């Protein structure tokens, strides 16, 4: 189970080194880490951590993004968690191309969620 970005980064870093010179944006942590499980089988792991202004924002993002199931269950896995104001996502995949498609699709969805939250502001309590 993911417990946030520190746990995700430690799990990914334990199996391989992050890509040298990987771009880092404020509030975003990227940890690509392919892990070899055998001579012909490679499990690719990608971890992403997104910092939100508040824990409520991270929870709203999690609630908006978590219902989307992967179109290739069993071939690619995606786990989302929110801890404090951090949204953590961890992918595992046997196929690097499917992993890339999943990550790009998720980033597009995340962008839409963030723009929507910025446009409409925090939820109103009743």
N, C-alpha and C positions, 0 to 999 in steps of 0.2 A: 504494500500500500504506500502511496506517495504521502509524505508528510510536509511537503513544501519544497522550495527550491534547494535548500541545503541538502536534504535527503536525496533529491533527484540528481543534483550535481555529483554528490558523493557516489551514488550508485553507478552513474555513467562513467565517472572518472576512474572508478575502480577497475574497469575493463579495458579502457583504452585512453589515449590522449586526445583532448579536443583538437579540432583543426587549428593549425597555426594561423594567426592573423584573422581569425573569424571576426566579423564585424559585431560590435556591441553597441546597442542603442540604450539610452537611459531607460530604466524600467524593464528591460528585456534581457533575459539570460538565455544563451543558446549553448547547448552541450551536445554536439553530434559525437557519437561514440560507437563505431562498429565493433562488435564483439565476435570473435571467432569461436564457434562451437565444434568445429571439426574441419578437416581439409576441404570438404566440398560444401559445407553448410555454414553460412554466416548470418548471424542475427544482427540486424542494425537497430540501434537505439538512438532516439532523438528526444531530448528533453528541452522544454521551453518554460520559462518562468516570466510572468507578466505582473508587474507591480501596479496596483490601482491606488487611487488616493485614500480609499477607506475600505475596511473589511466588508461593508455593505455593498460597495461597488464590485468587489471581487466575487461576492456571493451571487449578485445579480448576473454577472458574466458567466459564472459556473452554471447557474440555472438556465441560462439562455443557450449555452453551448453543449452541455452534457447530454441532452436528449438525442443529439445527432449520432446515430450508430454508424459504424464503419460499413461501407458497402461490401467489404471482403473480410468478414469475421473469420478468425482462425489464421488468416494470412497476415493480417495487420491488427495490432492491438493498440488501443488508445485509452489512457487513464487520466482523468481530470480530477483535481482536488483544489480546494481553497483553504488557505491557512492564513489567518489575519487578512492583510490586504494583498496577499499574493495568490495568483492563480497559477497552478503548476500543471503542465501537461507532459505526458511521457508516452512516446510511441515505441513499439517494437514491431519489427517486420523482417521477413526473410527476403523480400524483394525491395531493393533500393528505389526502383522507379515508383512502385506503389506507395512507398513511404513518402517520397517527394510529392506525389499528387495529394496525399492525405494532408501533409503539412501545409502546402499551398492553399488547399481548400479551407483548412482550419483558419489560416491567417486571414483569408478573405472574410470568413464568417466573424472572426474576432474584430476585424476592422468595422464591419457593419454594426456589431453590438456596441463597440466603443463610440462610434459616431451617433448612434441612436441615444445612448446614455448622455452624451454631451448635449445633444439637441433638446432632449426632454427633461434633463436634470434628474435630481434624486426623486425617489418615490414619495408620494404624499401620503401621510398617515391619516387614517379616518377617525 
